[in-house]
Amino acid sequence: MELLFAAPALPLEEAGKYVAGAYIVFVVLLVVYVAIMAAKVQRIERELREVAAIAEERKEERREEVNA
């Protein structure tokens, strides 16, 4: 009975394929996550530029009103 628990679940030759597969899946998921985060950062930067442009326009309008 003790021999059953002492033996590995898979021979090491076969287990290597599964370990490599697990690493590949992990790396793919990591790359997908980084790509999603990069897309979000780009969208936020674009929106911040739009907000800054609107704020600058309002600032110019107020300057014109004060000078008029």
N, CA, C and O atoms as CSV, one atom per row, in Angstrom:
chain,resi,resn,atom,element,x,y,z
A,1,MET,N,N,0.817,-1.184,0.000
A,1,MET,CA,C,0.000,0.000,0.000
A,1,MET,C,C,0.864,1.252,0.000
A,1,MET,O,O,0.524,2.219,-0.682
A,2,GLU,N,N,1.960,1.270,0.735
A,2,GLU,CA,C,2.820,2.443,0.795
A,2,GLU,C,C,3.500,2.701,-0.539
A,2,GLU,O,O,3.788,3.852,-0.868
A,3,LEU,N,N,3.761,1.666,-1.306
A,3,LEU,CA,C,4.397,1.814,-2.605
A,3,LEU,C,C,3.496,2.603,-3.560
A,3,LEU,O,O,3.992,3.346,-4.407
A,4,LEU,N,N,2.204,2.448,-3.430
A,4,LEU,CA,C,1.253,3.158,-4.288
A,4,LEU,C,C,1.361,4.668,-4.091
A,4,LEU,O,O,1.303,5.422,-5.062
A,5,PHE,N,N,1.517,5.111,-2.861
A,5,PHE,CA,C,1.596,6.539,-2.587
A,5,PHE,C,C,2.999,7.101,-2.859
A,5,PHE,O,O,3.148,8.310,-3.038
A,6,ALA,N,N,3.999,6.267,-2.892
A,6,ALA,CA,C,5.370,6.713,-3.118
A,6,ALA,C,C,5.668,6.906,-4.599
A,6,ALA,O,O,6.548,7.692,-4.950
A,7,ALA,N,N,4.959,6.207,-5.467
A,7,ALA,CA,C,5.211,6.304,-6.903
A,7,ALA,C,C,4.631,7.605,-7.450
A,7,ALA,O,O,3.552,8.023,-7.029
A,8,PRO,N,N,5.339,8.256,-8.390
A,8,PRO,CA,C,4.792,9.479,-8.991
A,8,PRO,C,C,3.557,9.158,-9.831
A,8,PRO,O,O,3.379,8.026,-10.280
A,9,ALA,N,N,2.720,10.148,-10.036
A,9,ALA,CA,C,1.493,9.941,-10.791
A,9,ALA,C,C,1.796,9.614,-12.241
A,9,ALA,O,O,1.129,8.770,-12.840
A,10,LEU,N,N,2.802,10.276,-12.817
A,10,LEU,CA,C,3.212,10.031,-14.198
A,10,LEU,C,C,4.708,9.794,-14.231
A,10,LEU,O,O,5.442,10.351,-13.415
A,11,PRO,N,N,5.162,8.987,-15.150
A,11,PRO,CA,C,6.617,8.895,-15.315
A,11,PRO,C,C,7.174,10.270,-15.703
A,11,PRO,O,O,6.492,11.049,-16.369
A,12,LEU,N,N,8.388,10.561,-15.296
A,12,LEU,CA,C,8.963,11.877,-15.544
A,12,LEU,C,C,9.065,12.211,-17.026
A,12,LEU,O,O,8.990,13.383,-17.397
A,13,GLU,N,N,9.233,11.209,-17.878
A,13,GLU,CA,C,9.315,11.478,-19.315
A,13,GLU,C,C,8.000,12.053,-19.838
A,13,GLU,O,O,8.005,12.949,-20.682
A,14,GLU,N,N,6.893,11.548,-19.350
A,14,GLU,CA,C,5.581,12.020,-19.794
A,14,GLU,C,C,5.181,13.306,-19.098
A,14,GLU,O,O,4.513,14.149,-19.697
A,15,ALA,N,N,5.567,13.469,-17.876
A,15,ALA,CA,C,5.169,14.654,-17.110
A,15,ALA,C,C,5.780,15.925,-17.690
A,15,ALA,O,O,5.186,16.998,-17.580
A,16,GLY,N,N,6.947,15.822,-18.299
A,16,GLY,CA,C,7.600,16.992,-18.876
A,16,GLY,C,C,6.753,17.674,-19.923
A,16,GLY,O,O,6.758,18.902,-20.017
A,17,LYS,N,N,6.023,16.903,-20.717
A,17,LYS,CA,C,5.142,17.485,-21.743
A,17,LYS,C,C,4.044,18.327,-21.092
A,17,LYS,O,O,3.704,19.407,-21.574
A,18,TYR,N,N,3.503,17.817,-20.002
A,18,TYR,CA,C,2.420,18.537,-19.344
A,18,TYR,C,C,2.922,19.799,-18.651
A,18,TYR,O,O,2.240,20.823,-18.634
A,19,VAL,N,N,4.101,19.716,-18.091
A,19,VAL,CA,C,4.697,20.899,-17.452
A,19,VAL,C,C,4.971,21.960,-18.509
A,19,VAL,O,O,4.661,23.133,-18.301
A,20,ALA,N,N,5.541,21.567,-19.630
A,20,ALA,CA,C,5.806,22.510,-20.717
A,20,ALA,C,C,4.499,23.110,-21.225
A,20,ALA,O,O,4.428,24.310,-21.488
A,21,GLY,N,N,3.478,22.291,-21.362
A,21,GLY,CA,C,2.171,22.786,-21.797
A,21,GLY,C,C,1.599,23.788,-20.820
A,21,GLY,O,O,1.023,24.798,-21.224
A,22,ALA,N,N,1.753,23.516,-19.540
A,22,ALA,CA,C,1.243,24.438,-18.516
A,22,ALA,C,C,1.971,25.773,-18.587
A,22,ALA,O,O,1.350,26.829,-18.464
A,23,TYR,N,N,3.294,25.729,-18.787
A,23,TYR,CA,C,4.054,26.979,-18.924
A,23,TYR,C,C,3.618,27.754,-20.163
A,23,TYR,O,O,3.501,28.978,-20.122
A,24,ILE,N,N,3.380,27.054,-21.249
A,24,ILE,CA,C,2.940,27.725,-22.485
A,24,ILE,C,C,1.592,28.396,-22.266
A,24,ILE,O,O,1.398,29.543,-22.669
A,25,VAL,N,N,0.670,27.701,-21.641
A,25,VAL,CA,C,-0.646,28.289,-21.355
A,25,VAL,C,C,-0.492,29.509,-20.457
A,25,VAL,O,O,-1.143,30.530,-20.680
A,26,PHE,N,N,0.358,29.412,-19.449
A,26,PHE,CA,C,0.582,30.541,-18.547
A,26,PHE,C,C,1.135,31.744,-19.299
A,26,PHE,O,O,0.668,32.866,-19.103
A,27,VAL,N,N,2.124,31.518,-20.156
A,27,VAL,CA,C,2.733,32.620,-20.906
A,27,VAL,C,C,1.717,33.239,-21.861
A,27,VAL,O,O,1.673,34.461,-22.003
A,28,VAL,N,N,0.914,32.429,-22.507
A,28,VAL,CA,C,-0.115,32.951,-23.414
A,28,VAL,C,C,-1.109,33.812,-22.643
A,28,VAL,O,O,-1.462,34.903,-23.090
A,29,LEU,N,N,-1.557,33.335,-21.501
A,29,LEU,CA,C,-2.492,34.117,-20.686
A,29,LEU,C,C,-1.850,35.418,-20.217
A,29,LEU,O,O,-2.509,36.457,-20.180
A,30,LEU,N,N,-0.587,35.368,-19.864
A,30,LEU,CA,C,0.124,36.570,-19.437
A,30,LEU,C,C,0.215,37.588,-20.572
A,30,LEU,O,O,0.007,38.781,-20.353
A,31,VAL,N,N,0.521,37.127,-21.770
A,31,VAL,CA,C,0.602,38.022,-22.930
A,31,VAL,C,C,-0.763,38.629,-23.239
A,31,VAL,O,O,-0.856,39.817,-23.545
A,32,VAL,N,N,-1.809,37.835,-23.161
A,32,VAL,CA,C,-3.159,38.351,-23.391
A,32,VAL,C,C,-3.503,39.405,-22.347
A,32,VAL,O,O,-4.072,40.443,-22.686
A,33,TYR,N,N,-3.170,39.161,-21.092
A,33,TYR,CA,C,-3.438,40.120,-20.021
A,33,TYR,C,C,-2.696,41.429,-20.272
A,33,TYR,O,O,-3.273,42.508,-20.135
A,34,VAL,N,N,-1.424,41.337,-20.638
A,34,VAL,CA,C,-0.634,42.548,-20.899
A,34,VAL,C,C,-1.208,43.301,-22.092
A,34,VAL,O,O,-1.245,44.532,-22.073
A,35,ALA,N,N,-1.652,42.602,-23.119
A,35,ALA,CA,C,-2.247,43.254,-24.281
A,35,ALA,C,C,-3.534,43.985,-23.900
A,35,ALA,O,O,-3.775,45.102,-24.358
A,36,ILE,N,N,-4.349,43.365,-23.073
A,36,ILE,CA,C,-5.588,44.016,-22.627
A,36,ILE,C,C,-5.270,45.266,-21.808
A,36,ILE,O,O,-5.900,46.307,-21.997
A,37,MET,N,N,-4.301,45.170,-20.906
A,37,MET,CA,C,-3.917,46.326,-20.094
A,37,MET,C,C,-3.347,47.451,-20.969
A,37,MET,O,O,-3.618,48.626,-20.719
A,38,ALA,N,N,-2.564,47.097,-21.987
A,38,ALA,CA,C,-2.009,48.109,-22.882
A,38,ALA,C,C,-3.120,48.821,-23.645
A,38,ALA,O,O,-3.066,50.037,-23.833
A,39,ALA,N,N,-4.120,48.074,-24.082
A,39,ALA,CA,C,-5.253,48.677,-24.791
A,39,ALA,C,C,-6.013,49.631,-23.865
A,39,ALA,O,O,-6.424,50.713,-24.283
A,40,LYS,N,N,-6.193,49.226,-22.619
A,40,LYS,CA,C,-6.885,50.094,-21.665
A,40,LYS,C,C,-6.102,51.378,-21.411
A,40,LYS,O,O,-6.680,52.462,-21.343
A,41,VAL,N,N,-4.794,51.250,-21.271
A,41,VAL,CA,C,-3.954,52.429,-21.027
A,41,VAL,C,C,-4.032,53.376,-22.213
A,41,VAL,O,O,-4.125,54.589,-22.025
A,42,GLN,N,N,-3.995,52.849,-23.428
A,42,GLN,CA,C,-4.106,53.692,-24.614
A,42,GLN,C,C,-5.443,54.417,-24.646
A,42,GLN,O,O,-5.501,55.604,-24.967
A,43,ARG,N,N,-6.515,53.710,-24.316
A,43,ARG,CA,C,-7.846,54.332,-24.312
A,43,ARG,C,C,-7.917,55.433,-23.265
A,43,ARG,O,O,-8.461,56.505,-23.529
A,44,ILE,N,N,-7.375,55.180,-22.088
A,44,ILE,CA,C,-7.402,56.185,-21.018
A,44,ILE,C,C,-6.566,57.400,-21.406
A,44,ILE,O,O,-6.973,58.533,-21.149
A,45,GLU,N,N,-5.403,57.182,-22.021
A,45,GLU,CA,C,-4.575,58.303,-22.463
A,45,GLU,C,C,-5.309,59.152,-23.500
A,45,GLU,O,O,-5.262,60.381,-23.447
A,46,ARG,N,N,-5.986,58.494,-24.441
A,46,ARG,CA,C,-6.750,59.220,-25.463
A,46,ARG,C,C,-7.859,60.048,-24.813
A,46,ARG,O,O,-8.052,61.211,-25.165
A,47,GLU,N,N,-8.580,59.458,-23.872
A,47,GLU,CA,C,-9.648,60.178,-23.195
A,47,GLU,C,C,-9.099,61.346,-22.375
A,47,GLU,O,O,-9.718,62.409,-22.319
A,48,LEU,N,N,-7.943,61.157,-21.740
A,48,LEU,CA,C,-7.334,62.251,-20.981
A,48,LEU,C,C,-6.919,63.397,-21.899
A,48,LEU,O,O,-7.060,64.564,-21.534
A,49,ARG,N,N,-6.407,63.073,-23.092
A,49,ARG,CA,C,-6.066,64.129,-24.049
A,49,ARG,C,C,-7.301,64.902,-24.470
A,49,ARG,O,O,-7.251,66.124,-24.609
A,50,GLU,N,N,-8.417,64.197,-24.676
A,50,GLU,CA,C,-9.670,64.855,-25.038
A,50,GLU,C,C,-10.136,65.784,-23.921
A,50,GLU,O,O,-10.547,66.915,-24.179
A,51,VAL,N,N,-10.072,65.308,-22.691
A,51,VAL,CA,C,-10.486,66.132,-21.551
A,51,VAL,C,C,-9.572,67.349,-21.417
A,51,VAL,O,O,-10.042,68.449,-21.125
A,52,ALA,N,N,-8.282,67.156,-21.625
A,52,ALA,CA,C,-7.342,68.276,-21.541
A,52,ALA,C,C,-7.631,69.295,-22.639
A,52,ALA,O,O,-7.540,70.500,-22.401
A,53,ALA,N,N,-7.974,68.831,-23.825
A,53,ALA,CA,C,-8.302,69.750,-24.921
A,53,ALA,C,C,-9.562,70.546,-24.599
A,53,ALA,O,O,-9.621,71.747,-24.858
A,54,ILE,N,N,-10.557,69.891,-24.043
A,54,ILE,CA,C,-11.793,70.590,-23.667
A,54,ILE,C,C,-11.499,71.625,-22.586
A,54,ILE,O,O,-12.001,72.748,-22.650
A,55,ALA,N,N,-10.697,71.259,-21.602
A,55,ALA,CA,C,-10.337,72.190,-20.528
A,55,ALA,C,C,-9.571,73.385,-21.091
A,55,ALA,O,O,-9.790,74.518,-20.664
A,56,GLU,N,N,-8.680,73.139,-22.039
A,56,GLU,CA,C,-7.913,74.232,-22.645
A,56,GLU,C,C,-8.826,75.158,-23.436
A,56,GLU,O,O,-8.651,76.376,-23.410
A,57,GLU,N,N,-9.804,74.584,-24.142
A,57,GLU,CA,C,-10.764,75.411,-24.885
A,57,GLU,C,C,-11.561,76.301,-23.935
A,57,GLU,O,O,-11.749,77.487,-24.207
A,58,ARG,N,N,-12.026,75.743,-22.836
A,58,ARG,CA,C,-12.793,76.530,-21.862
A,58,ARG,C,C,-11.929,77.621,-21.242
A,58,ARG,O,O,-12.403,78.726,-20.979
A,59,LYS,N,N,-10.658,77.300,-21.011
A,59,LYS,CA,C,-9.740,78.288,-20.445
A,59,LYS,C,C,-9.561,79.458,-21.421
A,59,LYS,O,O,-9.553,80.618,-21.008
A,60,GLU,N,N,-9.418,79.148,-22.715
A,60,GLU,CA,C,-9.279,80.196,-23.732
A,60,GLU,C,C,-10.555,81.031,-23.822
A,60,GLU,O,O,-10.486,82.252,-23.967
A,61,GLU,N,N,-11.727,80.378,-23.736
A,61,GLU,CA,C,-12.999,81.101,-23.779
A,61,GLU,C,C,-13.107,82.063,-22.604
A,61,GLU,O,O,-13.568,83.191,-22.779
A,62,ARG,N,N,-12.698,81.650,-21.426
A,62,ARG,CA,C,-12.758,82.528,-20.254
A,62,ARG,C,C,-11.803,83.694,-20.408
A,62,ARG,O,O,-12.138,84.813,-20.019
A,63,ARG,N,N,-10.621,83.464,-20.965
A,63,ARG,CA,C,-9.674,84.562,-21.202
A,63,ARG,C,C,-10.262,85.580,-22.173
A,63,ARG,O,O,-10.114,86.788,-21.986
A,64,GLU,N,N,-10.933,85.078,-23.217
A,64,GLU,CA,C,-11.543,85.979,-24.193
A,64,GLU,C,C,-12.673,86.784,-23.562
A,64,GLU,O,O,-12.836,87.965,-23.865
A,65,GLU,N,N,-13.459,86.149,-22.680
A,65,GLU,CA,C,-14.543,86.855,-22.018
A,65,GLU,C,C,-13.995,87.946,-21.099
A,65,GLU,O,O,-14.572,89.031,-21.029
A,66,VAL,N,N,-12.922,87.688,-20.413
A,66,VAL,CA,C,-12.329,88.661,-19.492
A,66,VAL,C,C,-11.718,89.808,-20.274
A,66,VAL,O,O,-11.819,90.962,-19.858
A,67,ASN,N,N,-11.088,89.510,-21.396
A,67,ASN,CA,C,-10.447,90.542,-22.200
A,67,ASN,C,C,-11.455,91.345,-23.016
A,67,ASN,O,O,-11.118,92.431,-23.485
A,68,ALA,N,N,-12.651,90.865,-23.198
A,68,ALA,CA,C,-13.648,91.561,-24.046
A,68,ALA,C,C,-14.338,92.666,-23.319
A,68,ALA,O,O,-15.196,93.339,-23.890
